[in-house]
Amino acid sequence: MALLGAAGQFRWSAATLRALRNRYDGAPVLLSGASGDMLVLLDPADVREFFARPVRELALDAVDKTKMLSVLEPTGVVCSHGDLRQQRRALNDQVLAPHEDAHPSCDTFRTVIAEECTRLTTGPALPFARLQRTVERITRRIVLGDQGAGDEELHRWLVALRKEGNWGAVRRGPTPAGRRMYAAATTRLHVYAEHAPAPTLLGRAMATSCEEDVDAVGQAHHWFLALDAVAAIVARTLLMLAAHPAEQAAIHEAAQAPDTTRLRACVLESLRLYPVVPDLLRILRTDTTWRGVPYPAGTHVLVPIGFLQRDSDLVPGGSLFAPGRWLEEGTDHDPRMAPFSHGEGRCPGDRLGLMAATEVCAQVLREHRVTGGRPRLDPHRPLPGALNASGIQLTLARF
């Protein structure tokens, strides 16, 4: 991330995509790549259709994505298709409860977050490493329960698998060391599963009836991957608030606690600017047409959502921090802005992840203000295309 930012990759990739859209008047552009043909969608109407199409036709298990994720979650829902994908998605929906206003275990998880966040504000400096360790403990307690709170070894295995997965697109498969690490992590998860408390994600999975090949315990690999991203989301959100004191003051106007509705909007705005998944990649499973042009099964389809939701031609003030936009009705379903995607491919853990990130921010801000941050951001200029979370340093002050 740091190297890409220093090289200006985000700036020139945006310029390239803007040039393609202008050259072809917004029509889909077919490009050739190492993994086959790729149809790039750059017009809002095409993006809406992308989200509307069923995953049986426009599947999530694109070749490069599967190569990467198969190292760390080979039985995960993202690597699956057809009937098995439907069954695994149904299990994840049961565990993560995306269609409910609040997760059934929300109160338990909020208590976990409050207990763990007492470690964050012990001094005026909040380095990212401390935030990351805290979020990892929160993740283990949410997924496994208190029994796994201190299991840092399991987390080291999972992080190592992610690093190996980053090379998945250029390797034929997992290395022998990666296979051993995955087996060790999975064995450890099965041990925890035997005693997982009912409110935890693993406990909810074990209480759900499903076929053996669905691999309920195996789904936990992705839950760890997703919840660990909360640390970077929180760091970027708090850095934004340090650079936008008026937004932070509005959050603190509530009498008893930070205004979590406004804070949630700030987290969403941070995700719009710095999405966890900046490119939505899928693959056609059937021959189909797009704007009347036929494309064969196996064609990849790409929506560069990180570019689109920052483009001021589509989203007013696209490169500025303006969380108020998320307080307007319907914004959460606006296809121009999709930090969690939309349609059948929308992340089933969106509400849980958003709640966790908002609650961690709220705990930090309960008795403190963020008075400074590194790197410095100019609130009056377009924000940088990349913010390496591991380099973020925050300064806190008590009320």
N, C-alpha and C positions, 0 to 999 in steps of 0.2 A: 504493500500500500504506500509506504513512504517513497519507494523508488518510482512508482507510477506517478505519484503526486509531483515529485521533483522533476520528472521528465515531461510534465504537462500533458499526460495521456488523456485526462478527462477533458481538457480544453480542446485538443485536436480531434478526439473522437466525436465530441459534440459538433465541431465544425464540419466533420466529414458527414455525419448524419444529416445536418441541416442542408449541406450541399446536395446530398442525394434527394432529399425531399423537394428541394427547389428544382433540381434538374428534371425529375420525373413528375412534377406537379402533384406530389403527395401520393402517387400510386405505389402499390407494393413493389419492392425491388428484389429480384432474384439474384443472389450472389452464390458463388461457388466457394466451398470451404473444404477443409481436410476431412470432415465427417459427412460430406455430401452437400446438396443444394440447400440453401437457406433463404426463405422468404422473409424480408424485413418489412414490418408494418410501421408506418410513420404518420398515418392520418387518423384522427380521432374516430372516424366512422369504422375504419378497419379494426382499430383497437377494441371498440365496442363489440364488433362481431367476434373477435378473438375471445373475449370473455364470455360471450353468449354460447359459443359452440360447446357441445358435450365432450368430456374427456375421453370417451370411447373413440371419438373421431379425431380430436386434437389432444393427444396424450401428453402427460407430463414427463414420461420416461425417455426424453431425448438422449441420443447416444452419448454425447460428452458428459451430460449430467449424470447418467447412469454409471459411466466409467468412474466418475469421481465418488459418488455416493455409495457405490457397491463395495468400496473399501471399508466404510464405517457403518453402513446400515443396509446390507444386501437384501434383507427381507422387509425393508421399510416401504411405506406406501408410495413414496416418490419413485422408487425403482420398479414399481409393479404396474401391470396393465390388465385389462380384461376383467373377468369375474373376480380374480384374486385381488386386484386393486380395489374393487368395490367393497369386498369384505374387509380388507385392511382399513379402508377409509371409514367404513361403518364403525369399526372398533375405535379408531381415533376420535370419531365424532362422539362416541359414547363416553370416552375418557375425558376429552377436552371440552365437551359441551359448547360448541360454537354457536348453537342456535338459542342459547339461554342468555338472558340479560346479564347474569352473573354466574360464575362457575359454582356448582354446589358446594365445593370446598373452599370458597372464597374467604370466608371468615378465618378458617384454619390457616390458609396461606398468608393472609394479612398479619396474623399473629407471628408466624414464622419470620416474615420480612421485618416486622418491628423489632423482634428479638435480635436478629442478626445485624440490623443497621445501627445498633448502639456502638458497634465497632468502628463505624465510618467517621464519626465526628469527635474523635478523641483529641484532636488538635486542629490548628488553623489550616493545615495543608491536607488536601485529599488527593493523593496520588492514585493513578489508575490501577496500579498493582493491588492496592488495598481494596479498591472497589471490586476488582475482578475476583479476588479471593472471597469476598463477602457474597457476591452473587453466586459463586460456585457452591458455597455452603447452602445458600437459599435453594438453589437448584436441586441439590442432593436431598434436602429435606422435603421439597415439594414432590419429587419423583419417587424417592425411596422411603422417606420418613426419617425420624430422628436416628434410627439405627445406622444410617449412612452418612450422617452429618460430617463426620471427620474423615471419611474415606478419600483422602487426597490421591492415593495411588490409583483408584479407579478413574479419577478425573485426568490424571497424567496419561493413562492409557488412551482415553477418549481423545484428548488433545493431540497425542501423537498420531492416532489414526486419522484425524482431520488433516494434519500436515501431510501425511502420506497420500490422502485422498486428493490433495491439491495437484498431485502429479498423475492422477488417474487418467487424464485425457491423453497422456503421452506414453502410458505403460499399458501392457496387455492385461494386467490384472494385479491383484494385491501381491506384495512380496511375501516370502515365507515368514519374515518377522511380523508383517502386518497381519497375516492369518493367525499367528500365535497370539498376538495382542488382542485381536477381535475375539478369539476363543476364550481368552482369560477374562476379558471384560464381560462377555456374555454369561460365562459360568458364574461370575460374581453377581450379576444381575439376577440370575435364577435363584441364588441363595437368598438374596434380599426379597425376592418375590414370594417366597414361602411365608414370610412374616410381615409383608407390607401392610401397614395400617390402611383401613378402608378409605380415608380421605385422600391418600396420596394417589398420584397418577398410576403408579404400578399396582396399588391396591385396587383401584377402579378397574384396571385392565384385567386383573385376575378374577374379579367378580363378574366379568362379562363373558357370556357364552360365545365361543367361536371355534372354528375348525383348527386343528393342530397346525396346518400349514400357514395359517394366518400369522402365527408366531407373535402372540401378545407381548411377551417379554422383549422380543426383538425390536418392538416399536419404541422402546425407551431410549434407544440410541439417538433417535431424532429429537425426542423431547429434551434430552441434554443439550444437543446442538442448538436448538432453538432458544431455550431459556438462558443458556450461557451468553447469547447475543445481547441480553439485557444490560450487561455491564457497559458495552460500547454505546448503546442507545442512551443510557442514563448519563454517561460522561459527556456526550455531545449535547444532550438537552441542557444540562447544567452549564456547559460552556456558553451555549446560546443565551441563557438567562443572565450570565455574567456580563455579556456584551449588550444586553437589552434590559437595562434596569427598570424601565417602565413596565415591561411584561412581568418582571419578578415582583414589582410592587403590587401589581394587580392580583397576583397569586396570594400575596400576604394580606390582602384586605379583609379576608375572612376572620372572624373574631377568635375562633378557637383553634383553627388548623388551616394549613394551606388549602386553597380552593382547588380541589382535585379535578373539577370539570375543566377549568382553565389549564391546569397542569397537564391533563390528558391531551388537550389540544396542542400544547407545547411539545409533548412527546411525539404526537402524530406529525407535527410540522418538522421536527428533527428527522423523523423517518422519511418524510417526503424528500427532504434535501439530501439525506444520506441513507438510502434504502439498504436493508440487509441483502436483498436480492435485486441488483440494479437492472438485470436483463432477464426477462421472462421467456424461457425457451421451451418449445413444445415440438411434437412430431406428428405429422399426419399418419393416421393408421388406416385410412381409406383414400382412394382416389377422390379428389374433390375439386371444386372450382372456387376461385376468389376473384371477384369483380368480373366474372364471366370467363376467366382464364383457367384452364385445367392444370392441376398439379397432381403428380402421382403420390401414392402412399410412400412414406419414407422421407418426404420433404420436411425439413425443419422449418419452424415458424418462430420468428424472434420479434418481441416487442421490447425495445430499449427504454423501459419505463423510467429508469433513472434520468435519461436525457429528456424524455417527454414531459415529466412532471416538474422539470426545472425550466422548460422552454417558455420564455415570457410571451411568445406568440400564442401559446395555448393556455398558460396559467399566468395570470397577472402577477407581476413581481416574483417570477419563478425562482430567482436566485436570492431572494430576500427572506428573512425569517418573519413570517406573518401568521402566527398561530390562530388569530381570530377567524381565518377562513374555515377552520374546522368546527367552529361554533355555529356555522350556517347550516340550515336544514338541507340534507341530501348530500353533503360533501363526502360522507363516508362511502357513498356508492357512486361517486363521480369517476368515470373510467379514465379521465385525464390524470387522476391521482390514485395510485394503487399500491401503497406500501405493503399490503398483505395480499395483493391480487384481487380478483373478483370472480364471480361465477363458480362453477364446480371446482375450479382449481384454487379457490381462495384458501388460505392457510387456516386449518381448523383450530389452531391455537392462538388466533389473533387476539381474541378477548382476554385470554389468560396472560399472554405475553405483554399486552398493553397494560393490563392491571398491574402486573409485577413491576414493570418499568415506572409506571406512575407512582406506585406505592413507595418504591425505593427513593425516587425524587422527593416525595412528600416527607419521608422520614428525615432526609437530609435537611429539608427546608423547614421542618417543624420548629426548630429553635435557632436556625441559622439563616444567613443570607450568603449567597455566593458573591464575593466582592471582587474577585479577579480570576483570570484564567490564562493559561498558555496552551496553544498559541493565541495571540491577540487577534480578535476579529473586529473589523470595522462594520458597525451596524448599518452604515449608509452606503456601502458598496456591495456588489455581488459577492456572496460567500464563496470560499474556495470549493473546487469540485471534489476534493478529498480532504478528510480529516482523520488522520491516523489516531484512533482512540488511545492506543498505548502511550502516545506522547502527550496526552492531555493532562495538565496539572491544574487543580482548582484550589482557590483560597477561600476559606469560610470565616465568617465572623458571627459571634452570638448577638442576639438582639440586645 
